[in-house]
Amino acid sequence: MQKILILTDFSAASRHALAFAQALFSDTAADFCLTHALPFEPEMGYGGAFIMAEQREQALTSLADLQTEMTRVPEPPYH
């Protein structure tokens, strides 16, 4: 089984890249791993840590939604 790392920013282009990767590995059993990177440096000013925590929660929610969308109808079934 191949392990494929997919980087995403939740844009339409990254969703197309995901569909392309699924099509490219359509004849191979593959395990896809989704990754989204957040900026390391906190925003300067009052409440910067809170903003980063909020961004992290939004990213986790978006990753969960994308995973649900990906696995709704796997193409092919062993992805």
DSSP file (Angstrom, degrees, kcal/mol; ACC not computed):
  #  RESIDUE AA STRUCTURE BP1 BP2  ACC     N-H-->O    O-->H-N    N-H-->O    O-->H-N    TCO  KAPPA ALPHA  PHI   PSI    X-CA   Y-CA   Z-CA
    1    1 A M              0   0    0      0, 0.0     2,-0.3     0, 0.0    29,-0.2   0.000 360.0 360.0 360.0 132.9    0.0    0.0    0.0
    2    2 A Q  E     -a   30   0A   0     27,-2.4    29,-3.1    23,-0.1     2,-0.5  -0.631 360.0-144.0 -86.3 146.1    1.3    3.4   -1.0
    3    3 A K  E     -a   31   0A   0     -2,-0.3     2,-0.5    27,-0.2    29,-0.2  -0.969  17.3-166.7-112.4 123.2    1.1    6.4    1.5
    4    4 A I  E     -a   32   0A   0     27,-2.5    29,-3.0    -2,-0.5     2,-0.6  -0.939  10.5-149.1-116.3 124.6    0.4    9.7   -0.2
    5    5 A L  E     -a   33   0A   0     -2,-0.5     2,-0.5    27,-0.2    29,-0.2  -0.831  13.9-166.1 -93.7 123.6    0.8   13.1    1.5
    6    6 A I  E     -a   34   0A   0     27,-3.3    29,-2.4    -2,-0.6     2,-0.4  -0.950   6.3-153.5-113.1 120.0   -1.7   15.7    0.3
    7    7 A L  E     -a   35   0A   0     -2,-0.5     2,-0.4    27,-0.2    29,-0.2  -0.744  21.0-176.5 -88.9 138.8   -1.1   19.3    1.2
    8    8 A T        -     0   0    0     27,-2.6    29,-0.3    -2,-0.4    55,-0.0  -0.989  38.0-179.4-140.4 146.6   -4.2   21.5    1.3
    9    9 A D        -     0   0    0     -2,-0.4     3,-0.1     2,-0.1    -1,-0.1   0.130  61.4-110.3-119.9  13.4   -5.2   25.1    1.8
   10   10 A F  S    S+     0   0    0      1,-0.2     2,-0.1     2,-0.1    -2,-0.1   0.626  74.8 136.0  68.1  18.3   -8.9   24.2    1.3
   11   11 A S  S  > S-     0   0    0      1,-0.1     4,-1.6     0, 0.0    -1,-0.2  -0.373  72.6-106.1 -86.2 170.8   -9.0   26.0   -2.0
   12   12 A A  H  > S+     0   0    0      1,-0.2     4,-2.1     2,-0.2     5,-0.2   0.873 120.7  57.0 -63.3 -36.6  -10.6   24.8   -5.2
   13   13 A A  H  > S+     0   0    0      1,-0.2     4,-2.1     2,-0.2    -1,-0.2   0.895 106.1  48.6 -63.4 -40.0   -7.1   24.1   -6.6
   14   14 A S  H  > S+     0   0    0      2,-0.2     4,-1.9     1,-0.2    -1,-0.2   0.843 109.5  52.6 -70.9 -30.9   -6.2   21.9   -3.7
   15   15 A R  H  X S+     0   0    0     -4,-1.6     4,-2.1     2,-0.2    -1,-0.2   0.877 109.7  49.3 -68.9 -36.5   -9.4   19.9   -4.1
   16   16 A H  H  X S+     0   0    0     -4,-2.1     4,-2.5     2,-0.2    -2,-0.2   0.888 108.9  53.0 -66.9 -38.4   -8.6   19.4   -7.8
   17   17 A A  H  X S+     0   0    0     -4,-2.1     4,-2.5     2,-0.2    -2,-0.2   0.885 108.5  50.5 -63.1 -38.3   -5.1   18.3   -6.8
   18   18 A L  H  X S+     0   0    0     -4,-1.9     4,-2.3     2,-0.2    -2,-0.2   0.924 110.7  47.9 -64.6 -45.1   -6.7   15.7   -4.5
   19   19 A A  H  X S+     0   0    0     -4,-2.1     4,-2.1     1,-0.2    -2,-0.2   0.888 111.7  51.4 -62.5 -38.9   -9.0   14.5   -7.2
   20   20 A F  H  X S+     0   0    0     -4,-2.5     4,-2.9     2,-0.2    -2,-0.2   0.921 109.1  49.9 -63.8 -44.0   -6.0   14.3   -9.6
   21   21 A A  H  X S+     0   0    0     -4,-2.5     4,-2.0     1,-0.2    -2,-0.2   0.899 110.2  50.5 -62.2 -40.6   -4.0   12.2   -7.0
   22   22 A Q  H  < S+     0   0    0     -4,-2.3    -1,-0.2     1,-0.2    -2,-0.2   0.902 113.8  45.2 -64.1 -39.7   -6.9    9.8   -6.5
   23   23 A A  H >< S+     0   0    0     -4,-2.1     3,-1.4     1,-0.2    -2,-0.2   0.893 110.7  53.8 -69.6 -39.1   -7.2    9.4  -10.3
   24   24 A L  H 3< S+     0   0    0     -4,-2.9     3,-0.3     1,-0.3    -2,-0.2   0.868 116.8  37.2 -63.3 -37.4   -3.4    9.0  -10.7
   25   25 A F  T >< S+     0   0    0     -4,-2.0     3,-1.6    -5,-0.2    -1,-0.3  -0.029  80.0 122.2-103.0  29.6   -3.3    6.2   -8.1
   26   26 A S  T <  S+     0   0    0     -3,-1.4    -1,-0.2     1,-0.3    -2,-0.1   0.765  77.5  45.2 -65.4 -24.9   -6.6    4.7   -9.2
   27   27 A D  T 3  S+     0   0    0     -3,-0.3     2,-0.4    -4,-0.2    -1,-0.3   0.291 107.0  71.7-100.3  10.6   -5.0    1.3   -9.9
   28   28 A T  S <  S-     0   0    0     -3,-1.6     2,-0.4    48,-0.0    -3,-0.0  -0.976  84.8-116.5-128.8 137.3   -3.0    1.2   -6.6
   29   29 A A        +     0   0    0     -2,-0.4   -27,-2.4    50,-0.0     2,-0.3  -0.610  48.9 176.0 -68.7 124.8   -4.1    0.7   -3.0
   30   30 A A  E     -a    2   0A   0     -2,-0.4     2,-0.6    48,-0.4   -27,-0.2  -0.982  33.2-147.4-139.8 146.0   -3.2    4.0   -1.4
   31   31 A D  E     -a    3   0A   0    -29,-3.1   -27,-2.5    -2,-0.3     2,-0.4  -0.960  23.5-152.4-111.4 113.3   -3.6    5.7    2.0
   32   32 A F  E     -a    4   0A   0     -2,-0.6     2,-0.5    47,-0.5   -27,-0.2  -0.724   6.8-163.5 -92.3 133.9   -4.0    9.5    1.6
   33   33 A C  E     -a    5   0A   0    -29,-3.0   -27,-3.3    -2,-0.4     2,-0.4  -0.975  10.2-146.3-117.5 123.0   -2.9   11.8    4.5
   34   34 A L  E     -a    6   0A   0     -2,-0.5     2,-0.4   -29,-0.2   -27,-0.2  -0.717  17.6-175.7 -91.3 137.2   -4.2   15.4    4.5
   35   35 A T  E     -a    7   0A   0    -29,-2.4   -27,-2.6    -2,-0.4     2,-0.4  -0.997  11.0-178.9-135.0 136.8   -1.9   18.2    5.9
   36   36 A H        -     0   0    0     -2,-0.4     2,-0.4   -29,-0.2   -27,-0.1  -0.997  17.1-148.1-133.1 128.8   -2.6   21.9    6.4
   37   37 A A        -     0   0    0     -2,-0.4    -2,-0.0   -29,-0.3     3,-0.0  -0.805   6.1-158.8-102.1 137.3    0.1   24.2    7.7
   38   38 A L        -     0   0    0     -2,-0.4     2,-0.1     1,-0.1    14,-0.0  -0.793  36.4 -90.7-105.1 153.4   -0.5   27.2    9.9
   39   39 A P        -     0   0    0      0, 0.0    -1,-0.1     0, 0.0     0, 0.0  -0.386  29.5-145.5 -63.0 141.6    1.9   30.1   10.3
   40   40 A F  S    S+     0   0    0      2,-0.1    -2,-0.0    -2,-0.1     0, 0.0   0.844  76.2  79.9 -78.1 -34.8    4.3   29.6   13.2
   41   41 A E  S    S-     0   0    0      1,-0.1     3,-0.1     3,-0.0     2,-0.0  -0.600  80.6-129.2 -80.5 127.3    4.6   33.2   14.2
   42   42 A P        -     0   0    0      0, 0.0     2,-0.1     0, 0.0     7,-0.1  -0.360  32.2 -95.6 -70.0 154.7    1.7   34.6   16.3
   43   43 A E        -     0   0    0      5,-0.4     2,-0.2     1,-0.1     5,-0.1  -0.458  43.8-114.9 -67.1 140.9    0.0   37.8   15.3
   44   44 A M  S    S+     0   0    0     -2,-0.1     2,-0.2     4,-0.1    -1,-0.1  -0.529  73.6  43.2 -79.2 145.1    1.4   40.8   17.1
   45   45 A G  S >  S-     0   0    0     -2,-0.2     3,-1.3     2,-0.0     2,-0.2  -0.524  98.9 -26.0 115.3 177.9   -0.8   42.6   19.5
   46   46 A Y  T 3  S+     0   0    0      1,-0.2    -2,-0.0    -2,-0.2    -3,-0.0  -0.431 125.3  14.2 -67.5 132.3   -3.4   41.9   22.1
   47   47 A G  T 3> S+     0   0    0     -2,-0.2     4,-1.9     3,-0.1    -1,-0.2   0.634  77.8 137.6  81.9  14.6   -5.2   38.6   21.8
   48   48 A G  H <> S+     0   0    0     -3,-1.3     4,-2.1     1,-0.2    -5,-0.4   0.879  71.8  52.3 -61.0 -39.1   -2.7   37.1   19.2
   49   49 A A  H  > S+     0   0    0      1,-0.2     4,-2.1     2,-0.2    -1,-0.2   0.877 108.0  51.7 -65.7 -36.7   -2.7   33.7   21.0
   50   50 A F  H  > S+     0   0    0      2,-0.2     4,-2.3     1,-0.2    -1,-0.2   0.903 108.1  51.6 -66.0 -40.6   -6.5   33.6   20.9
   51   51 A I  H  X S+     0   0    0     -4,-1.9     4,-2.5     1,-0.2    -2,-0.2   0.910 109.8  49.5 -62.9 -42.0   -6.5   34.3   17.1
   52   52 A M  H  X S+     0   0    0     -4,-2.1     4,-2.4     2,-0.2    -1,-0.2   0.907 110.2  50.2 -64.1 -40.9   -4.1   31.5   16.5
   53   53 A A  H  X S+     0   0    0     -4,-2.1     4,-2.2     1,-0.2    -1,-0.2   0.898 111.3  49.4 -63.3 -39.5   -6.2   29.0   18.6
   54   54 A E  H  X S+     0   0    0     -4,-2.3     4,-2.3     2,-0.2    -2,-0.2   0.909 110.6  49.5 -65.8 -42.0   -9.3   30.1   16.6
   55   55 A Q  H  X S+     0   0    0     -4,-2.5     4,-2.4     2,-0.2    -2,-0.2   0.891 110.0  52.3 -63.0 -39.6   -7.4   29.6   13.3
   56   56 A R  H  X S+     0   0    0     -4,-2.4     4,-2.5     2,-0.2    -2,-0.2   0.922 109.4  48.4 -63.1 -44.1   -6.3   26.1   14.5
   57   57 A E  H  X S+     0   0    0     -4,-2.2     4,-2.3     1,-0.2    -2,-0.2   0.904 111.4  50.0 -63.5 -41.3   -9.8   25.1   15.3
   58   58 A Q  H  X S+     0   0    0     -4,-2.3     4,-2.5     2,-0.2    -1,-0.2   0.899 110.8  49.9 -63.5 -40.0  -11.1   26.3   11.9
   59   59 A A  H  X S+     0   0    0     -4,-2.4     4,-2.6     2,-0.2    -2,-0.2   0.912 110.3  49.7 -65.4 -42.5   -8.3   24.3   10.2
   60   60 A L  H  X S+     0   0    0     -4,-2.5     4,-2.2     2,-0.2    -2,-0.2   0.903 111.9  48.5 -63.1 -40.2   -9.2   21.2   12.1
   61   61 A T  H  X S+     0   0    0     -4,-2.3     4,-2.3     2,-0.2    -2,-0.2   0.917 111.9  48.9 -64.2 -43.6  -12.8   21.6   11.2
   62   62 A S  H  X S+     0   0    0     -4,-2.5     4,-2.5     2,-0.2    -2,-0.2   0.887 110.5  51.0 -64.7 -39.1  -12.0   22.1    7.6
   63   63 A L  H  X S+     0   0    0     -4,-2.6     4,-2.5     2,-0.2    -1,-0.2   0.915 110.3  49.3 -63.4 -42.6   -9.7   19.0    7.6
   64   64 A A  H  X S+     0   0    0     -4,-2.2     4,-2.2     2,-0.2    -2,-0.2   0.905 111.8  48.9 -63.3 -40.9  -12.5   16.9    9.1
   65   65 A D  H  X S+     0   0    0     -4,-2.3     4,-2.3     2,-0.2    -2,-0.2   0.910 112.0  48.4 -64.3 -42.1  -14.9   18.2    6.5
   66   66 A L  H  X S+     0   0    0     -4,-2.5     4,-2.5     2,-0.2    -2,-0.2   0.886 110.5  51.4 -66.0 -38.5  -12.5   17.5    3.6
   67   67 A Q  H  X S+     0   0    0     -4,-2.5     4,-2.3     2,-0.2    -1,-0.2   0.912 110.2  49.2 -63.9 -41.8  -11.9   14.0    5.0
   68   68 A T  H  X S+     0   0    0     -4,-2.2     4,-0.8     1,-0.2    -2,-0.2   0.916 112.0  48.6 -61.9 -43.3  -15.6   13.4    5.1
   69   69 A E  H  X S+     0   0    0     -4,-2.3     4,-0.6     1,-0.2     3,-0.4   0.893 112.1  49.5 -63.5 -40.4  -16.0   14.6    1.5
   70   70 A M  H  < S+     0   0    0     -4,-2.5     3,-0.3     1,-0.2    -2,-0.2   0.893 115.7  41.2 -65.7 -40.7  -13.0   12.4    0.4
   71   71 A T  H  < S+     0   0    0     -4,-2.3    -1,-0.2     1,-0.2    -2,-0.2   0.479  90.0  89.1 -91.1  -2.1  -14.3    9.2    2.0
   72   72 A R  H  < S+     0   0    0     -4,-0.8    -1,-0.2    -3,-0.4    -2,-0.1   0.964 113.0   4.3 -58.8 -53.3  -18.0    9.7    1.1
   73   73 A V  S  < S-     0   0    0     -4,-0.6    -1,-0.3    -3,-0.3    -2,-0.1  -0.773  86.1-153.4-132.5  87.1  -17.6    7.9   -2.2
   74   74 A P        -     0   0    0      0, 0.0    -3,-0.1     0, 0.0     4,-0.1  -0.337  15.0-127.4 -65.0 142.3  -14.0    6.6   -2.5
   75   75 A E  S    S+     0   0    0      1,-0.2    -2,-0.0    -5,-0.2    -4,-0.0  -0.910  98.6  12.4-130.5 103.2  -12.7    6.2   -6.0
   76   76 A P  S >  S-     0   0    0      0, 0.0     3,-1.8     0, 0.0    -1,-0.2   0.652  96.4-120.2 -75.1 176.5  -11.7    3.3   -6.1
   77   77 A P  T 3  S+     0   0    0      0, 0.0    -2,-0.1     0, 0.0     0, 0.0   0.698 106.7  63.5 -63.4 -20.1  -13.1    1.7   -3.0
   78   78 A Y  T 3         0   0    0      1,-0.2   -48,-0.4    -4,-0.1    -3,-0.0   0.325 360.0 360.0 -90.5  11.9   -9.6    0.7   -1.6
   79   79 A H    <         0   0    0     -3,-1.8   -47,-0.5   -50,-0.1    -1,-0.2   0.410 360.0 360.0 -90.6 360.0   -8.6    4.4   -1.2
